[in-house]
Amino acid sequence: MKEEYDFIIIGAGVAGLAAGMYSARLGLKSLILGASHGSELPIGGVITTTDVVENYPGFIRLTGTELSENLRKHAESYDLVKIKGEKAEKIEKKEKLFLVKTKRNEYTGKTILFATGTKWKKLEVPGAKEFENKGVAFCALCDSPLYKNKIVGLVGGSDSAAKDALVLAEHVKKVYIIYRGEKIRPEPINMQRVEAKKNIEIISKTNVVEIRGDTKLKSVILDKEYQGKKELHLDGLFIAIGHIALSDLAKHIGVSLNQKGEIIIDHKTSETNVPGVFAAGDVADKPFKQAITGVAEGCTAAYSAYEYLTKNHIQTS
């Protein structure tokens, strides 16, 4: 017999964990599945790859892992919530229920929340795929200790890229931020921190066009000369050029996406175009994506799921 839930949450990042906590408070039997097809992240989500969080209300400073662990413990404090480290591989609409399949189990849900987040966008240049995990990396927090006293590059110019460079600078001899634009665009406080680091240097208006090496990465080729040469010798290259929304499962059941592949939601309710289906966090189409906004959307989605079940006279467990 398939386990049946009032609310199935696909994804166990901060948005999914907050939704589980809030849905339990509303009396909904809820299941949080730890990941979705295409995700490489554990329970806790992308925030676990963040070294320092300083913009979450109530905490002046803590690690991303600490924040996600606090949210997990809060969700698990309710008997109505189950968290399972299983990947949702397929979702089907079965009359008034949704069938969610993992490799090991099948679950039915009366409502669904996609809190599936994103995955790292990869650099599409010769050598990028060949040297992945052989010098090409994506998680500065995870891999920076491997490059202690070495020289690395980082491709990207966002606030996340700047924070990655700051993490790297604590371990490596030198960090080159390679950015296609004229200026990197982090939050002002992180810009100040980057400028204060003597071992961070910005190479602007420049792209990496090739990655070279033998058994591991040795250098990158730039599209313009830097200090008289287009070849820059590095021990590692970190990619921080954005993320891809993990929305394939939602698309499969008719949920509308925008041109970026993000799930289109009603920003007041977190509802999608499919009745009984909601989305929250980085997979949704809000331009401003932070842990606090994802948590808010998750709680809103839980309340909207409760309202949907109540208004449609669908009995809860």
Backbone bond lengths (Angstrom), bond angles and torsions (degrees), N, CA, C in turn:
res aa  C-N    CA-C-N  psi(-1)  N-CA   C-N-CA  omega(-1)  CA-C   N-CA-C  phi
1 M - - - 1.473 - - 1.525 109.88 -
2 K 1.341 115.85 131.44 1.459 120.48 -179.30 1.529 110.13 -72.51
3 E 1.309 115.28 140.52 1.463 119.72 174.62 1.522 108.99 -71.05
4 E 1.338 116.46 133.61 1.470 120.61 -178.16 1.520 109.90 -113.20
5 Y 1.329 114.66 138.23 1.463 121.62 -178.24 1.524 109.61 -130.85
6 D 1.328 114.30 156.01 1.466 119.77 173.68 1.533 110.78 -75.88
7 F 1.326 115.61 -32.80 1.463 121.26 -170.26 1.530 107.66 -145.80
8 I 1.322 117.13 115.68 1.464 120.88 176.14 1.521 108.55 -108.55
9 I 1.310 114.95 125.19 1.465 122.09 -177.37 1.523 108.29 -107.27
10 I 1.318 115.79 119.13 1.470 120.98 179.45 1.523 107.53 -95.03
11 G 1.322 116.35 108.34 1.456 121.07 -178.53 1.516 111.62 114.58
12 A 1.339 115.85 130.63 1.467 120.40 -175.68 1.514 111.72 -119.98
13 G 1.341 115.65 41.28 1.454 119.92 168.44 1.515 108.82 -82.71
14 V 1.320 116.41 -165.77 1.467 118.85 -175.33 1.529 112.13 -63.65
15 A 1.332 117.57 -35.80 1.467 120.10 179.73 1.525 110.57 -65.92
16 G 1.327 117.50 -45.20 1.449 121.64 -179.51 1.519 113.00 -66.90
17 L 1.337 116.38 -41.36 1.464 120.10 179.58 1.524 111.08 -65.88
18 A 1.333 116.51 -41.79 1.467 119.67 178.05 1.520 110.81 -64.68
19 A 1.325 116.97 -38.98 1.466 120.62 178.52 1.526 110.72 -63.05
20 G 1.329 116.64 -40.35 1.458 120.38 178.81 1.513 112.01 -64.16
21 M 1.310 116.03 -42.37 1.467 120.34 177.21 1.521 110.32 -59.99
22 Y 1.328 116.32 -47.35 1.458 119.91 -174.22 1.522 111.82 -72.14
23 S 1.340 116.79 -36.81 1.477 118.92 179.61 1.518 111.10 -65.19
24 A 1.339 116.44 -35.48 1.464 119.48 177.55 1.527 111.13 -64.96
25 R 1.318 116.11 -37.77 1.469 119.84 177.87 1.530 111.32 -63.39
26 L 1.331 115.56 -25.27 1.461 120.53 179.09 1.534 111.90 -91.93
27 G 1.325 115.90 4.55 1.456 120.00 175.28 1.511 115.19 85.46
28 L 1.335 117.71 17.93 1.454 120.83 -179.51 1.525 110.91 -95.19
29 K 1.302 116.25 128.99 1.462 120.92 172.82 1.526 107.49 -70.50
30 S 1.327 116.44 118.93 1.461 120.34 -167.74 1.522 112.39 -127.89
31 L 1.320 114.64 144.03 1.464 122.36 176.29 1.520 108.53 -121.67
32 I 1.325 116.40 129.70 1.463 122.08 173.27 1.519 107.67 -110.22
33 L 1.330 115.70 118.03 1.455 120.61 176.50 1.525 108.37 -95.20
34 G 1.338 115.14 130.87 1.463 120.87 -167.28 1.502 116.84 -62.34
35 A 1.300 119.26 -25.39 1.464 119.74 -177.44 1.514 108.77 -156.54
36 S 1.337 115.04 167.95 1.453 120.64 175.40 1.513 108.42 -119.43
37 H 1.312 116.66 166.70 1.458 121.50 178.58 1.531 109.61 -57.76
38 G 1.317 117.12 126.98 1.458 121.33 -179.15 1.506 113.16 101.54
39 S 1.323 118.09 -17.68 1.458 121.31 179.69 1.517 110.66 -83.26
40 E 1.328 115.99 141.84 1.462 121.36 178.30 1.527 110.58 -112.26
41 L 1.318 116.76 8.83 1.453 120.29 -173.23 1.520 112.44 -101.72
42 P 1.321 117.37 148.72 1.460 121.72 179.84 1.524 111.10 -81.26
43 I 1.343 116.13 -176.33 1.459 119.98 171.87 1.528 108.23 -58.57
44 G 1.302 116.10 132.44 1.467 121.06 -173.84 1.512 111.46 116.78
45 G 1.336 116.80 -30.10 1.448 121.13 174.06 1.522 114.87 73.77
46 V 1.335 114.42 -163.97 1.459 121.36 -171.98 1.530 112.54 -64.64
47 I 1.324 118.22 -23.64 1.469 120.39 -179.55 1.526 110.92 -63.54
48 T 1.328 117.67 -22.46 1.464 120.64 179.83 1.525 111.98 -69.65
49 T 1.329 117.27 -14.83 1.471 120.70 176.77 1.531 111.71 -93.66
50 T 1.325 116.81 5.83 1.466 121.78 179.03 1.522 109.77 -98.41
51 D 1.316 115.59 127.38 1.465 121.21 -176.04 1.522 111.51 -69.72
52 V 1.336 116.13 -51.45 1.464 120.89 -175.13 1.524 110.03 -130.65
53 V 1.334 116.78 131.26 1.469 122.75 173.52 1.521 107.31 -113.15
54 E 1.336 116.53 121.27 1.462 121.20 -178.28 1.524 112.40 -123.78
55 N 1.331 116.44 5.07 1.468 119.16 -175.06 1.523 112.68 -123.45
56 Y 1.352 116.32 25.95 1.462 119.69 176.15 1.521 107.83 -105.94
57 P 1.335 117.78 118.93 1.469 120.51 -174.51 1.530 112.92 -55.04
58 G 1.319 115.00 137.34 1.457 120.85 178.15 1.509 113.69 97.08
59 F 1.333 116.97 -15.49 1.458 121.75 178.61 1.530 108.40 -129.77
60 I 1.324 117.35 115.27 1.457 119.39 -179.59 1.520 110.39 -65.38
61 R 1.327 115.98 -40.08 1.457 120.14 -177.52 1.526 109.19 -160.97
62 L 1.333 116.24 127.69 1.459 121.67 173.43 1.515 108.71 -157.79
63 T 1.326 117.34 168.73 1.455 119.46 178.83 1.523 110.08 -83.11
64 G 1.319 115.67 160.77 1.453 119.50 176.52 1.523 112.34 -61.83
65 T 1.323 115.94 -37.37 1.466 120.06 178.07 1.525 110.91 -63.83
66 E 1.328 116.99 -41.00 1.463 120.32 178.53 1.530 111.25 -63.37
67 L 1.317 116.62 -41.48 1.462 120.13 179.61 1.524 110.78 -63.29
68 S 1.324 117.00 -48.11 1.463 119.80 -179.22 1.524 111.38 -65.00
69 E 1.338 116.85 -35.46 1.460 120.36 179.00 1.532 110.78 -66.71
70 N 1.323 116.90 -38.89 1.469 120.28 176.42 1.529 111.14 -61.64
71 L 1.334 115.77 -43.13 1.463 120.00 179.60 1.526 111.24 -67.30
72 R 1.331 116.89 -39.01 1.467 120.16 178.60 1.529 110.61 -62.61
73 K 1.331 116.07 -46.77 1.463 120.27 -179.63 1.527 111.13 -61.93
74 H 1.334 115.75 -38.08 1.469 119.56 178.89 1.530 110.06 -63.76
75 A 1.339 116.49 -45.77 1.466 119.99 179.74 1.527 111.08 -62.91
76 E 1.324 116.77 -42.44 1.467 121.13 -177.01 1.524 113.23 -73.96
77 S 1.331 116.56 -10.22 1.468 118.80 178.20 1.530 111.59 -72.32
78 Y 1.346 116.69 -10.76 1.465 121.61 178.51 1.523 109.94 -101.51
79 D 1.310 116.62 130.39 1.459 121.40 -179.07 1.528 112.59 -63.58
80 L 1.322 117.11 -24.42 1.461 120.27 -177.40 1.527 113.65 -76.68
81 V 1.332 117.56 -6.75 1.467 121.01 -176.79 1.525 110.96 -106.70
82 K 1.336 115.26 131.71 1.462 121.43 169.49 1.529 108.72 -118.28
83 I 1.330 116.35 136.36 1.463 121.13 175.06 1.521 107.50 -116.73
84 K 1.330 116.15 125.03 1.458 120.57 179.74 1.530 109.92 -126.82
85 G 1.321 115.10 135.01 1.458 120.23 -179.76 1.513 111.74 -83.11
86 E 1.311 116.76 57.22 1.463 122.37 179.72 1.525 109.42 -117.57
87 K 1.321 115.87 146.14 1.454 120.69 177.04 1.519 110.41 -88.62
88 A 1.318 116.15 130.11 1.462 120.53 171.38 1.525 107.91 -74.27
89 E 1.314 116.61 116.46 1.464 120.99 -176.61 1.527 112.34 -97.10
90 K 1.347 116.12 -28.24 1.462 119.60 -176.58 1.521 109.82 -155.87
91 I 1.337 116.32 144.21 1.464 121.62 176.02 1.521 108.54 -130.89
92 E 1.320 115.88 134.98 1.460 121.31 178.14 1.523 109.34 -129.75
93 K 1.321 115.57 148.61 1.469 121.02 175.20 1.520 107.91 -91.84
94 K 1.326 116.54 120.26 1.450 122.21 -179.69 1.525 108.79 -120.52
95 E 1.352 116.13 96.31 1.454 122.29 -175.77 1.530 109.27 53.18
96 K 1.327 118.80 -115.29 1.467 120.39 -178.06 1.524 112.53 -95.17
97 L 1.326 116.94 5.71 1.462 120.85 -178.78 1.520 111.02 -118.39
98 F 1.320 115.19 162.36 1.459 122.09 174.71 1.532 107.72 -112.98
99 L 1.325 116.41 130.68 1.455 121.89 177.73 1.525 108.67 -99.82
100 V 1.312 116.30 119.94 1.461 122.26 -179.12 1.520 108.67 -111.27
101 K 1.328 116.10 123.07 1.459 121.02 -177.38 1.532 110.46 -111.45
102 T 1.318 115.15 132.90 1.458 122.07 168.84 1.531 106.97 -112.97
103 K 1.314 117.99 -178.95 1.458 119.88 179.44 1.522 111.81 -65.31
104 R 1.331 116.38 -28.78 1.457 120.55 -174.13 1.522 114.40 -105.31
105 N 1.327 117.13 -29.14 1.460 119.60 -170.16 1.522 112.55 -140.86
106 E 1.324 114.43 168.79 1.460 122.02 171.99 1.524 108.33 -127.85
107 Y 1.336 115.58 139.61 1.462 121.06 -179.15 1.522 108.48 -131.58
108 T 1.327 116.62 149.03 1.459 120.54 173.10 1.525 108.83 -113.88
109 G 1.318 114.50 141.06 1.458 120.63 -179.79 1.517 111.13 -133.21
110 K 1.321 115.89 144.85 1.459 120.51 177.17 1.530 111.18 -82.29
111 T 1.317 115.57 -26.58 1.472 121.88 173.76 1.520 107.95 -140.19
112 I 1.339 114.95 159.36 1.469 121.38 -176.68 1.518 109.24 -133.37
113 L 1.324 115.46 139.86 1.465 120.88 170.60 1.524 109.03 -120.46
114 F 1.322 116.15 125.74 1.454 120.87 171.81 1.526 108.62 -92.87
115 A 1.320 115.10 109.67 1.464 121.75 173.71 1.526 107.00 -123.67
116 T 1.317 114.02 47.15 1.459 122.76 -168.05 1.524 114.05 -79.72
117 G 1.325 116.81 -14.05 1.455 119.63 174.65 1.509 114.05 69.95
118 T 1.325 115.90 -145.77 1.453 122.40 -174.24 1.525 110.41 -140.21
119 K 1.315 115.45 170.21 1.461 121.11 169.30 1.527 108.22 -124.63
120 W 1.315 116.22 161.58 1.458 120.15 -176.85 1.526 111.54 -65.88
121 K 1.318 115.46 136.44 1.458 121.41 173.50 1.529 108.24 -76.92
122 K 1.295 116.50 135.87 1.459 120.68 -176.02 1.522 111.72 -99.84
123 L 1.311 115.83 153.78 1.461 122.40 179.48 1.522 108.47 -82.01
124 E 1.323 115.59 119.87 1.466 119.93 -176.70 1.526 110.16 -93.72
125 V 1.320 116.41 75.90 1.472 122.04 176.77 1.521 108.40 -136.24
126 P 1.343 118.06 157.99 1.468 120.12 177.69 1.529 111.65 -54.72
127 G 1.313 116.14 131.92 1.455 121.50 178.01 1.511 114.53 95.28
128 A 1.336 118.29 -18.00 1.473 120.69 -175.83 1.518 111.22 -64.04
129 K 1.325 116.94 -45.25 1.458 120.45 -179.21 1.529 111.02 -71.91
130 E 1.335 115.80 -40.95 1.465 120.37 -176.68 1.533 112.20 -63.25
131 F 1.329 116.98 -33.87 1.457 120.11 -175.28 1.538 113.54 -104.27
132 E 1.348 115.92 13.51 1.462 118.93 174.24 1.530 108.90 -63.81
133 N 1.322 115.90 129.58 1.471 123.40 -174.38 1.531 112.72 67.66
134 K 1.306 116.23 10.50 1.468 121.76 173.86 1.529 109.12 -127.18
135 G 1.320 114.32 34.45 1.461 120.62 -177.20 1.509 112.91 127.32
136 V 1.337 117.28 -27.92 1.465 121.46 174.46 1.531 107.63 -92.88
137 A 1.329 116.44 123.66 1.464 121.72 -174.81 1.521 110.59 -137.02
138 F 1.340 115.83 166.31 1.463 121.29 -177.12 1.524 113.05 -125.85
139 C 1.300 117.87 -24.08 1.467 121.30 -175.52 1.525 110.36 -110.76
140 A 1.327 116.00 101.97 1.468 120.49 -178.93 1.517 111.45 -62.96
141 L 1.320 116.52 -41.26 1.459 120.04 -179.26 1.526 110.91 -63.24
142 C 1.335 116.60 -40.89 1.463 120.58 -177.68 1.524 111.95 -70.21
143 D 1.322 116.97 -43.44 1.458 120.94 -165.93 1.526 116.31 -108.52
144 S 1.324 117.97 -7.54 1.474 118.84 -176.95 1.530 114.06 -57.74
145 P 1.349 120.39 -36.62 1.470 118.64 179.19 1.526 113.68 -61.49
146 L 1.338 117.06 -21.92 1.462 120.81 179.68 1.521 112.11 -70.52
147 Y 1.322 116.97 -15.24 1.471 121.10 -175.42 1.527 111.94 -115.04
148 K 1.310 115.77 29.66 1.460 121.11 -179.09 1.529 110.79 -56.15
149 N 1.345 115.28 126.56 1.471 123.68 178.55 1.527 113.53 64.10
150 K 1.346 116.42 20.53 1.465 120.25 178.07 1.531 110.19 -109.50
151 I 1.314 115.16 179.43 1.471 121.33 -177.82 1.519 108.49 -110.94
152 V 1.317 116.18 125.89 1.462 120.33 -178.54 1.521 110.97 -130.65
153 G 1.320 114.95 160.65 1.454 121.83 172.19 1.510 109.63 -114.47
154 L 1.319 116.47 158.97 1.460 122.29 175.43 1.523 107.73 -138.34
155 V 1.327 116.70 123.61 1.460 121.48 -179.71 1.519 108.80 -96.55
156 G 1.335 116.47 122.46 1.459 120.71 178.62 1.508 111.10 144.17
157 G 1.342 116.43 164.02 1.452 119.67 -177.54 1.514 114.40 -141.91
158 S 1.333 117.69 11.01 1.460 121.52 -178.07 1.520 111.02 -82.42
159 D 1.327 115.76 179.85 1.460 120.12 175.18 1.524 110.35 -63.12
160 S 1.323 116.80 -40.11 1.461 120.39 178.23 1.522 110.95 -61.68
161 A 1.324 116.23 -40.07 1.466 120.32 178.79 1.521 110.67 -63.58
162 A 1.323 116.84 -42.21 1.470 120.59 178.94 1.523 110.69 -63.17
163 K 1.327 117.34 -41.68 1.463 120.42 179.11 1.525 110.91 -66.39
164 D 1.336 116.57 -36.38 1.464 119.77 175.23 1.524 110.87 -62.95
165 A 1.333 116.28 -41.96 1.465 120.45 179.13 1.526 111.01 -62.57
166 L 1.317 117.17 -38.12 1.468 121.40 178.67 1.527 111.27 -66.12
167 V 1.344 116.61 -38.51 1.463 120.00 175.83 1.521 110.07 -63.69
168 L 1.327 116.23 -46.23 1.461 121.18 -179.92 1.525 111.66 -60.91
169 A 1.333 115.79 -39.88 1.466 120.91 -176.57 1.516 112.84 -61.77
170 E 1.331 117.00 -22.00 1.463 120.32 178.04 1.527 112.11 -73.99
171 H 1.312 117.40 -15.01 1.467 121.71 -175.15 1.528 113.49 -117.93
172 V 1.323 116.22 -40.41 1.462 119.44 -168.99 1.537 112.08 -92.37
173 K 1.319 113.78 166.76 1.462 119.92 177.84 1.527 111.33 -74.24
174 K 1.349 115.61 -38.60 1.468 120.22 -175.67 1.525 109.83 -153.02
175 V 1.342 115.62 139.01 1.460 122.24 174.12 1.521 108.98 -121.76
176 Y 1.317 116.20 123.22 1.460 121.10 171.35 1.524 108.09 -100.75
177 I 1.338 117.00 118.10 1.458 120.50 170.96 1.524 107.28 -87.60
178 I 1.314 116.13 116.18 1.469 121.63 -178.01 1.522 107.58 -106.03
179 Y 1.331 115.50 115.16 1.466 119.36 -172.70 1.520 110.45 -134.32
180 R 1.323 115.74 137.69 1.460 121.22 -176.15 1.526 112.99 -72.60
181 G 1.337 116.58 -24.27 1.461 120.60 -178.40 1.516 113.05 -85.19
182 E 1.320 114.07 177.86 1.461 119.46 -178.89 1.522 111.80 -73.48
183 K 1.339 116.30 -38.55 1.460 120.82 179.61 1.526 109.84 -139.37
184 I 1.334 116.83 143.02 1.455 119.06 172.82 1.529 108.02 -69.00
185 R 1.339 116.96 161.17 1.470 119.74 -169.24 1.535 112.96 -131.68
186 P 1.317 117.79 52.24 1.466 119.34 176.22 1.520 111.74 -78.41
187 E 1.341 115.92 174.77 1.456 120.18 170.60 1.528 108.15 -60.34
188 P 1.331 117.50 148.57 1.467 120.84 -176.15 1.530 114.10 -51.36
189 I 1.334 117.23 -40.97 1.468 118.80 -177.54 1.525 111.32 -66.16
190 N 1.337 116.59 -35.27 1.462 119.32 178.47 1.525 111.85 -76.15
191 M 1.330 116.38 -29.26 1.462 119.38 173.47 1.529 110.18 -63.40
192 Q 1.315 115.90 -43.10 1.471 120.36 177.62 1.524 111.39 -61.00
193 R 1.312 116.27 -39.99 1.459 120.45 -179.86 1.523 111.16 -67.49
194 V 1.324 116.55 -40.51 1.473 120.14 177.53 1.525 110.01 -62.54
195 E 1.319 116.09 -47.06 1.467 120.06 -178.56 1.529 112.27 -63.82
196 A 1.326 116.96 -26.48 1.464 120.66 -179.02 1.531 112.68 -81.61
197 K 1.324 117.01 -16.00 1.464 120.72 -178.77 1.535 110.33 -83.32
198 K 1.301 116.32 117.91 1.460 120.38 -177.34 1.526 113.06 -70.95
199 N 1.327 116.45 -21.13 1.469 118.34 -178.70 1.525 113.71 -99.14
200 I 1.345 116.81 15.61 1.466 121.32 172.13 1.520 109.09 -111.92
201 E 1.314 116.03 128.57 1.465 121.13 177.39 1.523 108.82 -129.19
202 I 1.335 116.27 136.62 1.465 121.57 -178.55 1.519 109.86 -100.92
203 I 1.329 115.52 126.48 1.466 121.58 172.90 1.525 105.86 -107.87
204 S 1.305 117.82 102.39 1.470 121.90 -173.83 1.528 111.56 -94.89
205 K 1.328 114.85 169.02 1.467 123.08 -179.38 1.522 111.85 50.98
206 T 1.324 116.12 39.41 1.467 121.12 -173.71 1.526 110.09 -141.28
207 N 1.326 115.64 142.83 1.463 121.98 176.81 1.522 110.54 -120.91
208 V 1.312 115.85 147.87 1.465 121.06 168.37 1.522 107.10 -83.58
209 V 1.335 117.40 124.27 1.463 120.81 -177.24 1.529 112.77 -111.07
210 E 1.338 116.95 -10.99 1.460 119.73 178.40 1.529 109.17 -161.16
211 I 1.321 115.63 147.63 1.462 121.77 175.92 1.523 107.71 -119.02
212 R 1.340 116.48 130.42 1.462 120.87 -175.08 1.527 111.23 -123.38
213 G 1.311 114.73 156.37 1.455 120.98 176.76 1.502 111.22 173.62
214 D 1.338 116.38 -168.99 1.466 120.87 173.63 1.527 107.53 -118.49
215 T 1.325 117.66 -95.39 1.460 119.26 174.23 1.532 111.45 -81.04
216 K 1.329 116.39 -16.58 1.464 121.71 175.35 1.520 109.53 -148.29
217 L 1.304 116.29 167.48 1.461 122.33 -178.59 1.521 111.19 -59.72
218 K 1.340 115.59 135.62 1.463 120.93 177.84 1.531 112.81 -120.45
219 S 1.349 115.87 -31.91 1.464 119.03 -177.02 1.522 110.17 -162.27
220 V 1.325 115.36 167.69 1.470 121.59 171.81 1.524 108.75 -125.53
221 I 1.329 114.46 152.74 1.454 121.01 175.87 1.518 108.42 -104.52
222 L 1.342 115.74 128.90 1.458 122.21 -179.21 1.522 110.38 -98.62
223 D 1.327 115.91 159.50 1.471 118.62 -179.90 1.522 112.88 -86.12
224 K 1.333 116.84 0.08 1.465 121.11 173.03 1.527 108.05 -149.44
225 E 1.282 115.65 158.95 1.459 119.51 -175.90 1.525 112.63 -70.65
226 Y 1.321 114.83 140.98 1.456 122.65 171.32 1.519 106.98 -123.56
227 Q 1.319 115.58 119.14 1.464 122.37 -175.80 1.528 111.08 51.77
228 G 1.351 114.74 43.51 1.457 121.53 173.83 1.508 115.90 84.18
229 K 1.363 118.45 0.31 1.458 120.75 -178.27 1.531 110.68 -137.25
230 K 1.320 115.33 148.38 1.464 119.92 175.42 1.527 112.00 -91.08
231 E 1.315 117.31 -15.77 1.462 120.81 178.49 1.520 109.66 -94.40
232 L 1.318 115.84 127.68 1.462 121.99 179.69 1.530 107.95 -117.83
233 H 1.330 116.86 117.94 1.456 121.22 -178.09 1.537 110.17 -79.81
234 L 1.330 115.12 126.93 1.459 122.33 -177.57 1.518 110.40 -137.73
235 D 1.326 115.82 157.76 1.458 121.12 171.98 1.523 111.65 -95.64
236 G 1.329 116.61 -19.47 1.461 120.98 179.73 1.506 110.98 -160.93
237 L 1.336 116.01 157.32 1.460 121.34 178.60 1.527 108.47 -136.30
238 F 1.341 115.84 120.29 1.464 121.79 179.01 1.526 109.32 -100.01
239 I 1.322 115.88 135.94 1.461 121.76 -177.06 1.524 109.01 -105.71
240 A 1.342 116.48 121.77 1.466 121.85 -179.95 1.527 108.71 -137.59
241 I 1.334 115.28 62.83 1.467 120.58 -173.52 1.528 112.41 -110.27
242 G 1.319 115.87 16.97 1.457 118.59 176.73 1.514 112.46 116.05
243 H 1.334 115.16 -172.21 1.455 121.62 -173.72 1.527 111.12 -134.97
244 I 1.321 115.11 160.47 1.466 122.61 176.80 1.526 108.02 -113.53
245 A 1.317 116.22 127.82 1.468 120.79 -178.97 1.521 110.78 -65.76
246 L 1.332 116.12 133.25 1.464 122.00 178.86 1.535 109.08 -90.87
247 S 1.313 114.63 79.93 1.466 120.20 -171.62 1.525 113.65 -119.33
248 D 1.320 118.26 10.13 1.470 120.60 -176.93 1.524 112.85 -60.24
249 L 1.335 116.99 -41.05 1.466 119.68 -179.95 1.522 111.58 -63.20
250 A 1.319 115.61 -39.45 1.464 119.90 178.84 1.531 110.74 -66.92
251 K 1.310 116.27 -42.39 1.466 120.99 179.38 1.528 110.64 -59.20
252 H 1.310 116.36 -36.50 1.473 121.83 -177.05 1.534 112.14 -61.55
253 I 1.329 117.59 -29.20 1.476 119.39 179.83 1.536 111.81 -102.62
254 G 1.341 116.42 17.65 1.462 120.28 172.03 1.507 116.55 92.22
255 V 1.334 117.75 11.69 1.466 120.42 178.37 1.524 109.34 -73.45
256 S 1.312 116.55 134.96 1.468 121.71 -178.01 1.527 111.48 -76.44
257 L 1.330 114.91 137.93 1.462 122.29 178.23 1.520 109.31 -119.44
258 N 1.332 115.80 156.82 1.471 119.22 172.83 1.526 109.57 -90.12
259 Q 1.334 116.56 -174.68 1.465 120.40 -176.13 1.520 112.67 -64.94
260 K 1.321 117.19 -21.82 1.473 120.84 178.37 1.524 112.19 -86.02
261 G 1.326 116.14 -3.31 1.459 119.56 -176.97 1.512 113.22 85.18
262 E 1.333 117.28 7.74 1.462 121.03 177.92 1.530 110.01 -81.43
263 I 1.331 116.07 149.35 1.461 121.00 178.95 1.529 109.69 -75.69
264 I 1.310 116.04 127.23 1.463 121.30 179.67 1.527 108.72 -80.52
265 I 1.333 115.72 123.84 1.465 119.87 -179.66 1.525 110.57 -125.27
266 D 1.328 114.65 158.51 1.459 120.84 166.18 1.533 105.79 -76.34
267 H 1.306 117.18 116.00 1.460 119.87 -172.31 1.530 113.74 -70.63
268 K 1.325 116.76 -8.28 1.468 119.51 174.72 1.530 111.61 -87.72
269 T 1.330 116.60 -26.77 1.466 119.83 -171.33 1.530 114.07 -126.09
270 S 1.321 118.15 -11.63 1.470 123.68 -173.97 1.526 113.01 67.27
271 E 1.340 117.27 14.42 1.465 121.33 178.42 1.522 110.88 -76.61
272 T 1.341 116.12 147.85 1.456 121.92 170.06 1.520 108.62 -99.09
273 N 1.319 116.48 -173.16 1.466 120.34 178.30 1.528 112.39 -76.46
274 V 1.317 117.90 -12.88 1.473 121.42 179.88 1.530 108.74 -96.69
275 P 1.314 118.27 120.82 1.475 120.49 -179.43 1.530 111.82 -55.84
276 G 1.318 115.12 132.90 1.451 120.39 179.00 1.517 114.64 86.24
277 V 1.325 116.31 0.78 1.472 120.83 -178.67 1.526 109.39 -117.97
278 F 1.325 115.80 132.36 1.458 122.88 -175.56 1.532 108.96 -130.11
279 A 1.316 116.12 165.22 1.472 120.40 177.32 1.517 109.18 -146.14
280 A 1.325 115.53 150.63 1.467 120.93 -178.23 1.523 110.08 -155.45
281 G 1.321 114.87 155.21 1.455 120.11 175.78 1.518 113.12 86.00
282 D 1.313 115.50 -156.34 1.465 120.76 -171.53 1.522 113.96 -64.72
283 V 1.335 118.42 -21.39 1.463 120.35 179.83 1.522 111.75 -75.67
284 A 1.336 117.36 -18.26 1.469 121.93 -178.48 1.527 111.00 -84.13
285 D 1.335 115.50 168.82 1.463 120.66 -167.53 1.526 115.22 -91.68
286 K 1.306 118.61 24.96 1.463 119.58 173.50 1.526 109.85 -78.12
287 P 1.337 117.96 137.09 1.463 119.61 -179.00 1.523 113.10 -72.33
288 F 1.325 117.56 -28.93 1.466 121.91 -178.01 1.518 108.34 -98.97
289 K 1.324 116.33 109.06 1.463 120.86 -173.93 1.526 109.28 -117.38
290 Q 1.321 114.59 113.35 1.453 122.20 177.93 1.527 107.98 -139.01
291 A 1.327 116.51 164.82 1.465 119.34 177.65 1.525 110.76 -57.65
292 I 1.324 116.96 -43.20 1.453 120.48 -176.39 1.534 112.03 -66.68
293 T 1.342 117.84 -35.93 1.465 119.70 178.67 1.529 110.35 -72.40
294 G 1.331 117.36 -35.62 1.453 120.63 177.17 1.510 112.07 -65.80
295 V 1.323 116.65 -41.43 1.462 121.76 176.95 1.522 109.90 -61.67
296 A 1.316 117.02 -43.70 1.472 120.71 179.46 1.522 110.95 -62.09
297 E 1.342 116.96 -43.56 1.462 120.45 179.23 1.529 111.21 -64.73
298 G 1.341 115.98 -38.01 1.461 119.45 178.42 1.520 112.07 -62.66
299 C 1.328 116.65 -44.14 1.473 120.88 177.96 1.524 111.08 -65.36
300 T 1.333 116.20 -40.03 1.462 120.56 177.36 1.526 110.71 -62.62
301 A 1.328 116.32 -42.21 1.466 120.91 179.34 1.526 110.94 -62.44
302 A 1.336 116.51 -40.98 1.472 119.80 178.98 1.520 110.65 -61.67
303 Y 1.324 116.45 -44.50 1.467 119.92 178.91 1.532 110.78 -64.68
304 S 1.340 116.37 -40.60 1.464 119.97 179.72 1.522 111.29 -66.09
305 A 1.344 117.19 -35.64 1.466 120.71 176.48 1.527 109.93 -64.37
306 Y 1.324 116.38 -42.40 1.465 121.58 177.02 1.536 110.61 -60.31
307 E 1.332 116.78 -44.52 1.464 121.81 178.48 1.530 111.12 -63.27
308 Y 1.328 115.90 -41.61 1.466 120.89 179.54 1.529 110.74 -61.00
309 L 1.308 116.91 -46.35 1.464 121.11 -179.88 1.534 111.23 -64.60
310 T 1.331 115.63 -40.64 1.465 120.31 -178.99 1.532 111.66 -66.79
311 K 1.328 116.01 -48.62 1.467 120.53 -177.27 1.519 112.32 -65.77
312 N 1.320 117.12 -30.49 1.462 120.98 -179.14 1.531 112.34 -94.68
313 H 1.340 115.76 9.11 1.467 121.83 176.07 1.523 111.87 54.78
314 I 1.348 115.07 39.55 1.461 120.39 177.39 1.534 107.59 -92.93
315 Q 1.299 115.94 120.74 1.460 121.27 -175.03 1.537 109.72 -67.87
316 T 1.315 116.19 133.60 1.459 121.11 176.63 1.519 110.38 -94.69
317 S 1.316 114.79 161.90 1.474 120.47 -174.82 1.515 111.69 -72.13
